[in-house]
Amino acid sequence: MSAPDARAPERLFTYDFTVLTLAAAFGFCNIAVFYGLASHLERIGIDPAWRGAVIAAEPLAAFLARPFLSVRLTPRHALAVARISLAGMGLALPCYMFALDVPALFAVRIFHGLTFVCLVSAVMVLLTQVVPPKLAGRAFGYFSLASLVPYAIMPPLTEWLITRVGDEAHAYAWTALLTLPALALMAPLGARLGSGAFSVDERRPPSLRDIRENLGQAPVLLLLGANLLVFAGSTQVFFFIKPYALSLGLAEPGLFFTVSTAASIAVRLVAGPFYDRLPRRCAAMLALLALGGCMGLFAFAREAAPFFALAGVYGLCLGVVMPLVNASMFLESPPRLRGMNMNLMLFMMDAGYTLGPVAGGALVAGGGGFAALFAVSAGCACAGAGMLAPLAAREWRERND
């Protein structure tokens, strides 16, 4: 499945793109239900010393598996892996009803994490086969909604389920039903994205030489580094903004996430058509600089109005940065290595989610306080912008030649 027919008009919302986006959204729905996992562990009597480790087992499994999947998963196997992973997630969710001690919970969480990372990695590989390069910014803007919308929908839906089925574990089991429509929608994809639809070259995983040469390319390294810094900085805000808001005496710190997520979704929906008309790398760099400024200003927002106004700006900046950085990696990658590089971007996301909270906790505990934490977060964003600067300068020269 080389390139699309050059004579055919490029469309984004094909059946393939729509189904892959929905499949990812269903996968994230099955993760978003675990916002209350700590309460479930407390209710079934898990020792507090083990609760954090149990919660972390799922993302840790994803973090460790992602590098292997990035270099070994090819379009030939991706559709089969996506289908098997969806079915595996459907099996994992009911198992929480029977996992009542630490070893059983570890087993379920690790299995769940592996099925989730396999699903997202496989969908990303397939996505690189169906996204028209000229629409990459818009495509990754809309696709990223698959990871945002579930976190707005699933918590209230899960609370509604709990009042009817009794507890979190039973609600998780009912959530498994969401895998069924995803599997049904993926059934027709075999003709276009199955193993027989790709050339011999597309079926072959990257060789060690391919990987070395790819990671020796400056644009690839710069974009991977920028993505790591974006997530390392933004996760510090994500995990520590609530205690900061409480320290200011703000009554509704949860509104930060409502405002920032709504702004992030809105900019993707409204500005999506413009993502591919702008110089993508330049826009991403400027948005990262604005994000850094916003993060630094959190330390000075000591009243509700500026605090929530900054929450909106923060969400807007992330809504521009993340799709455009991913689109830039898509465009900088050779077609055969796009799947690998897009999954390496997800690996940088995993690493950021690991490093950010660890560094943030050390800063706060070490006496630096929230001001130091926001300064480091801002520094991460600005350093990420610095990594994009050479690519932005090259893009600007090419557009003006």
Disulfide bonds with the S-S distance in Angstrom:
none
